[in-house]
Amino acid sequence: ATVTEGIAEKKCKDLKPNDIVQFERFGFVRIDKVNVKIIAYYAHK
């Protein structure tokens, strides 16, 4: 597995687990956890 870190807008703190969003220039991800850090999993093949 590969781990990638980045910076997101403050509004991302409003996301909930299982939301699917598009991170610009990265792709679609499924949100797993939202704490101090946001944990998301790449959602395409």
PDB file of N, CA, C and O in Angstrom:
ATOM      1  N   ALA A   1       0.845  -1.188   0.000  1.00  0.00           N
ATOM      2  CA  ALA A   1       0.000   0.000   0.000  1.00  0.00           C
ATOM      3  C   ALA A   1       0.883   1.241   0.000  1.00  0.00           C
ATOM      4  O   ALA A   1       2.032   1.207   0.440  1.00  0.00           O
ATOM      5  N   THR A   2       0.331   2.315  -0.493  1.00  0.00           N
ATOM      6  CA  THR A   2       1.036   3.587  -0.544  1.00  0.00           C
ATOM      7  C   THR A   2       0.291   4.601   0.314  1.00  0.00           C
ATOM      8  O   THR A   2      -0.937   4.674   0.263  1.00  0.00           O
ATOM      9  N   VAL A   3       1.015   5.374   1.091  1.00  0.00           N
ATOM     10  CA  VAL A   3       0.425   6.439   1.900  1.00  0.00           C
ATOM     11  C   VAL A   3       0.809   7.764   1.272  1.00  0.00           C
ATOM     12  O   VAL A   3       1.982   8.015   0.994  1.00  0.00           O
ATOM     13  N   THR A   4      -0.194   8.617   1.047  1.00  0.00           N
ATOM     14  CA  THR A   4       0.034   9.940   0.484  1.00  0.00           C
ATOM     15  C   THR A   4      -0.561  10.963   1.441  1.00  0.00           C
ATOM     16  O   THR A   4      -1.696  10.804   1.891  1.00  0.00           O
ATOM     17  N   GLU A   5       0.190  12.007   1.756  1.00  0.00           N
ATOM     18  CA  GLU A   5      -0.310  13.064   2.627  1.00  0.00           C
ATOM     19  C   GLU A   5      -0.494  14.335   1.819  1.00  0.00           C
ATOM     20  O   GLU A   5       0.210  14.569   0.836  1.00  0.00           O
ATOM     21  N   GLY A   6      -1.453  15.158   2.244  1.00  0.00           N
ATOM     22  CA  GLY A   6      -1.697  16.407   1.549  1.00  0.00           C
ATOM     23  C   GLY A   6      -2.412  17.389   2.460  1.00  0.00           C
ATOM     24  O   GLY A   6      -2.603  17.137   3.650  1.00  0.00           O
ATOM     25  N   ILE A   7      -2.797  18.495   1.884  1.00  0.00           N
ATOM     26  CA  ILE A   7      -3.491  19.558   2.604  1.00  0.00           C
ATOM     27  C   ILE A   7      -4.881  19.694   2.006  1.00  0.00           C
ATOM     28  O   ILE A   7      -5.048  19.646   0.788  1.00  0.00           O
ATOM     29  N   ALA A   8      -5.879  19.866   2.868  1.00  0.00           N
ATOM     30  CA  ALA A   8      -7.263  20.016   2.404  1.00  0.00           C
ATOM     31  C   ALA A   8      -7.855  21.306   2.968  1.00  0.00           C
ATOM     32  O   ALA A   8      -7.326  21.890   3.914  1.00  0.00           O
ATOM     33  N   GLU A   9      -8.956  21.732   2.370  1.00  0.00           N
ATOM     34  CA  GLU A   9      -9.651  22.918   2.850  1.00  0.00           C
ATOM     35  C   GLU A   9     -10.269  22.649   4.221  1.00  0.00           C
ATOM     36  O   GLU A   9     -10.580  21.505   4.551  1.00  0.00           O
ATOM     37  N   LYS A  10     -10.446  23.699   5.015  1.00  0.00           N
ATOM     38  CA  LYS A  10     -11.040  23.561   6.353  1.00  0.00           C
ATOM     39  C   LYS A  10     -12.433  22.938   6.295  1.00  0.00           C
ATOM     40  O   LYS A  10     -12.838  22.236   7.222  1.00  0.00           O
ATOM     41  N   LYS A  11     -13.153  23.189   5.231  1.00  0.00           N
ATOM     42  CA  LYS A  11     -14.516  22.666   5.067  1.00  0.00           C
ATOM     43  C   LYS A  11     -14.542  21.135   5.099  1.00  0.00           C
ATOM     44  O   LYS A  11     -15.584  20.547   5.388  1.00  0.00           O
ATOM     45  N   CYS A  12     -13.427  20.492   4.810  1.00  0.00           N
ATOM     46  CA  CYS A  12     -13.357  19.024   4.826  1.00  0.00           C
ATOM     47  C   CYS A  12     -13.601  18.459   6.220  1.00  0.00           C
ATOM     48  O   CYS A  12     -13.926  17.279   6.351  1.00  0.00           O
ATOM     49  N   LYS A  13     -13.453  19.266   7.254  1.00  0.00           N
ATOM     50  CA  LYS A  13     -13.745  18.806   8.618  1.00  0.00           C
ATOM     51  C   LYS A  13     -15.223  18.449   8.779  1.00  0.00           C
ATOM     52  O   LYS A  13     -15.585  17.727   9.708  1.00  0.00           O
ATOM     53  N   ASP A  14     -16.087  18.951   7.876  1.00  0.00           N
ATOM     54  CA  ASP A  14     -17.525  18.660   7.930  1.00  0.00           C
ATOM     55  C   ASP A  14     -17.879  17.325   7.277  1.00  0.00           C
ATOM     56  O   ASP A  14     -19.026  16.886   7.354  1.00  0.00           O
ATOM     57  N   LEU A  15     -16.907  16.676   6.637  1.00  0.00           N
ATOM     58  CA  LEU A  15     -17.172  15.390   5.994  1.00  0.00           C
ATOM     59  C   LEU A  15     -17.430  14.320   7.040  1.00  0.00           C
ATOM     60  O   LEU A  15     -16.975  14.413   8.180  1.00  0.00           O
ATOM     61  N   LYS A  16     -18.169  13.305   6.626  1.00  0.00           N
ATOM     62  CA  LYS A  16     -18.501  12.203   7.523  1.00  0.00           C
ATOM     63  C   LYS A  16     -17.966  10.895   6.944  1.00  0.00           C
ATOM     64  O   LYS A  16     -17.771  10.794   5.733  1.00  0.00           O
ATOM     65  N   PRO A  17     -17.724   9.890   7.796  1.00  0.00           N
ATOM     66  CA  PRO A  17     -17.271   8.595   7.285  1.00  0.00           C
ATOM     67  C   PRO A  17     -18.209   8.065   6.191  1.00  0.00           C
ATOM     68  O   PRO A  17     -19.429   8.205   6.275  1.00  0.00           O
ATOM     69  N   ASN A  18     -17.617   7.465   5.184  1.00  0.00           N
ATOM     70  CA  ASN A  18     -18.281   6.897   4.006  1.00  0.00           C
ATOM     71  C   ASN A  18     -18.691   7.930   2.963  1.00  0.00           C
ATOM     72  O   ASN A  18     -19.221   7.548   1.919  1.00  0.00           O
ATOM     73  N   ASP A  19     -18.467   9.234   3.203  1.00  0.00           N
ATOM     74  CA  ASP A  19     -18.671  10.227   2.146  1.00  0.00           C
ATOM     75  C   ASP A  19     -17.655   9.953   1.044  1.00  0.00           C
ATOM     76  O   ASP A  19     -16.521   9.560   1.319  1.00  0.00           O
ATOM     77  N   ILE A  20     -18.062  10.160  -0.191  1.00  0.00           N
ATOM     78  CA  ILE A  20     -17.139  10.034  -1.317  1.00  0.00           C
ATOM     79  C   ILE A  20     -16.981  11.415  -1.927  1.00  0.00           C
ATOM     80  O   ILE A  20     -17.963  12.053  -2.307  1.00  0.00           O
ATOM     81  N   VAL A  21     -15.742  11.872  -2.018  1.00  0.00           N
ATOM     82  CA  VAL A  21     -15.445  13.207  -2.529  1.00  0.00           C
ATOM     83  C   VAL A  21     -14.295  13.127  -3.526  1.00  0.00           C
ATOM     84  O   VAL A  21     -13.565  12.138  -3.585  1.00  0.00           O
ATOM     85  N   GLN A  22     -14.155  14.194  -4.306  1.00  0.00           N
ATOM     86  CA  GLN A  22     -13.048  14.252  -5.257  1.00  0.00           C
ATOM     87  C   GLN A  22     -11.995  15.213  -4.729  1.00  0.00           C
ATOM     88  O   GLN A  22     -12.273  16.384  -4.473  1.00  0.00           O
ATOM     89  N   PHE A  23     -10.778  14.697  -4.569  1.00  0.00           N
ATOM     90  CA  PHE A  23      -9.652  15.549  -4.234  1.00  0.00           C
ATOM     91  C   PHE A  23      -9.027  15.978  -5.548  1.00  0.00           C
ATOM     92  O   PHE A  23      -8.621  15.146  -6.359  1.00  0.00           O
ATOM     93  N   GLU A  24      -8.956  17.286  -5.749  1.00  0.00           N
ATOM     94  CA  GLU A  24      -8.443  17.843  -6.999  1.00  0.00           C
ATOM     95  C   GLU A  24      -7.048  17.309  -7.307  1.00  0.00           C
ATOM     96  O   GLU A  24      -6.189  17.233  -6.430  1.00  0.00           O
ATOM     97  N   ARG A  25      -6.844  16.946  -8.551  1.00  0.00           N
ATOM     98  CA  ARG A  25      -5.570  16.411  -9.059  1.00  0.00           C
ATOM     99  C   ARG A  25      -5.155  15.104  -8.386  1.00  0.00           C
ATOM    100  O   ARG A  25      -3.987  14.720  -8.441  1.00  0.00           O
ATOM    101  N   PHE A  26      -6.109  14.421  -7.752  1.00  0.00           N
ATOM    102  CA  PHE A  26      -5.801  13.137  -7.113  1.00  0.00           C
ATOM    103  C   PHE A  26      -6.807  12.076  -7.519  1.00  0.00           C
ATOM    104  O   PHE A  26      -6.427  11.009  -8.000  1.00  0.00           O
ATOM    105  N   GLY A  27      -8.077  12.361  -7.329  1.00  0.00           N
ATOM    106  CA  GLY A  27      -9.118  11.394  -7.669  1.00  0.00           C
ATOM    107  C   GLY A  27     -10.168  11.312  -6.574  1.00  0.00           C
ATOM    108  O   GLY A  27     -10.186  12.111  -5.637  1.00  0.00           O
ATOM    109  N   PHE A  28     -11.036  10.330  -6.716  1.00  0.00           N
ATOM    110  CA  PHE A  28     -12.114  10.151  -5.752  1.00  0.00           C
ATOM    111  C   PHE A  28     -11.626   9.324  -4.568  1.00  0.00           C
ATOM    112  O   PHE A  28     -10.886   8.352  -4.728  1.00  0.00           O
ATOM    113  N   VAL A  29     -12.057   9.732  -3.380  1.00  0.00           N
ATOM    114  CA  VAL A  29     -11.684   9.025  -2.158  1.00  0.00           C
ATOM    115  C   VAL A  29     -12.925   8.810  -1.290  1.00  0.00           C
ATOM    116  O   VAL A  29     -13.897   9.562  -1.364  1.00  0.00           O
ATOM    117  N   ARG A  30     -12.864   7.766  -0.470  1.00  0.00           N
ATOM    118  CA  ARG A  30     -13.914   7.510   0.516  1.00  0.00           C
ATOM    119  C   ARG A  30     -13.356   7.898   1.875  1.00  0.00           C
ATOM    120  O   ARG A  30     -12.289   7.433   2.276  1.00  0.00           O
ATOM    121  N   ILE A  31     -14.085   8.752   2.576  1.00  0.00           N
ATOM    122  CA  ILE A  31     -13.642   9.223   3.884  1.00  0.00           C
ATOM    123  C   ILE A  31     -13.817   8.101   4.909  1.00  0.00           C
ATOM    124  O   ILE A  31     -14.883   7.493   4.998  1.00  0.00           O
ATOM    125  N   ASP A  32     -12.770   7.836   5.673  1.00  0.00           N
ATOM    126  CA  ASP A  32     -12.816   6.798   6.700  1.00  0.00           C
ATOM    127  C   ASP A  32     -12.944   7.419   8.092  1.00  0.00           C
ATOM    128  O   ASP A  32     -13.801   7.010   8.875  1.00  0.00           O
ATOM    129  N   LYS A  33     -12.098   8.400   8.406  1.00  0.00           N
ATOM    130  CA  LYS A  33     -12.126   9.060   9.717  1.00  0.00           C
ATOM    131  C   LYS A  33     -11.869  10.549   9.545  1.00  0.00           C
ATOM    132  O   LYS A  33     -11.111  10.960   8.666  1.00  0.00           O
ATOM    133  N   VAL A  34     -12.505  11.353  10.391  1.00  0.00           N
ATOM    134  CA  VAL A  34     -12.245  12.793  10.424  1.00  0.00           C
ATOM    135  C   VAL A  34     -11.944  13.161  11.870  1.00  0.00           C
ATOM    136  O   VAL A  34     -12.842  13.191  12.711  1.00  0.00           O
ATOM    137  N   ASN A  35     -10.685  13.438  12.153  1.00  0.00           N
ATOM    138  CA  ASN A  35     -10.231  13.893  13.471  1.00  0.00           C
ATOM    139  C   ASN A  35      -9.349  15.104  13.209  1.00  0.00           C
ATOM    140  O   ASN A  35      -9.708  15.974  12.416  1.00  0.00           O
ATOM    141  N   VAL A  36      -8.202  15.166  13.866  1.00  0.00           N
ATOM    142  CA  VAL A  36      -7.224  16.209  13.549  1.00  0.00           C
ATOM    143  C   VAL A  36      -6.760  15.998  12.111  1.00  0.00           C
ATOM    144  O   VAL A  36      -6.559  16.954  11.362  1.00  0.00           O
ATOM    145  N   LYS A  37      -6.592  14.725  11.740  1.00  0.00           N
ATOM    146  CA  LYS A  37      -6.267  14.361  10.357  1.00  0.00           C
ATOM    147  C   LYS A  37      -7.483  13.687   9.739  1.00  0.00           C
ATOM    148  O   LYS A  37      -8.311  13.107  10.442  1.00  0.00           O
ATOM    149  N   ILE A  38      -7.578  13.770   8.423  1.00  0.00           N
ATOM    150  CA  ILE A  38      -8.639  13.082   7.691  1.00  0.00           C
ATOM    151  C   ILE A  38      -8.018  11.841   7.059  1.00  0.00           C
ATOM    152  O   ILE A  38      -7.007  11.933   6.363  1.00  0.00           O
ATOM    153  N   ILE A  39      -8.617  10.699   7.300  1.00  0.00           N
ATOM    154  CA  ILE A  39      -8.155   9.449   6.698  1.00  0.00           C
ATOM    155  C   ILE A  39      -9.127   9.107   5.574  1.00  0.00           C
ATOM    156  O   ILE A  39     -10.333   8.999   5.798  1.00  0.00           O
ATOM    157  N   ALA A  40      -8.596   8.937   4.368  1.00  0.00           N
ATOM    158  CA  ALA A  40      -9.434   8.627   3.210  1.00  0.00           C
ATOM    159  C   ALA A  40      -8.749   7.556   2.375  1.00  0.00           C
ATOM    160  O   ALA A  40      -7.523   7.445   2.378  1.00  0.00           O
ATOM    161  N   TYR A  41      -9.545   6.772   1.664  1.00  0.00           N
ATOM    162  CA  TYR A  41      -9.022   5.710   0.808  1.00  0.00           C
ATOM    163  C   TYR A  41      -9.346   6.008  -0.644  1.00  0.00           C
ATOM    164  O   TYR A  41     -10.466   6.392  -0.981  1.00  0.00           O
ATOM    165  N   TYR A  42      -8.352   5.826  -1.495  1.00  0.00           N
ATOM    166  CA  TYR A  42      -8.500   6.011  -2.934  1.00  0.00           C
ATOM    167  C   TYR A  42      -9.616   5.108  -3.431  1.00  0.00           C
ATOM    168  O   TYR A  42      -9.644   3.919  -3.114  1.00  0.00           O
ATOM    169  N   ALA A  43     -10.535   5.666  -4.208  1.00  0.00           N
ATOM    170  CA  ALA A  43     -11.745   4.921  -4.564  1.00  0.00           C
ATOM    171  C   ALA A  43     -11.853   4.511  -6.028  1.00  0.00           C
ATOM    172  O   ALA A  43     -12.902   3.999  -6.421  1.00  0.00           O
ATOM    173  N   HIS A  44     -10.820   4.709  -6.866  1.00  0.00           N
ATOM    174  CA  HIS A  44     -10.939   4.170  -8.206  1.00  0.00           C
ATOM    175  C   HIS A  44      -9.844   3.210  -8.566  1.00  0.00           C
ATOM    176  O   HIS A  44      -8.841   3.065  -7.868  1.00  0.00           O
ATOM    177  N   LYS A  45     -10.076   2.549  -9.697  1.00  0.00           N
ATOM    178  CA  LYS A  45      -9.088   1.579 -10.191  1.00  0.00           C
ATOM    179  C   LYS A  45      -8.250   2.230 -11.254  1.00  0.00           C
ATOM    180  O   LYS A  45      -7.353   1.595 -11.809  1.00  0.00           O
TER     181      LYS A  45
END
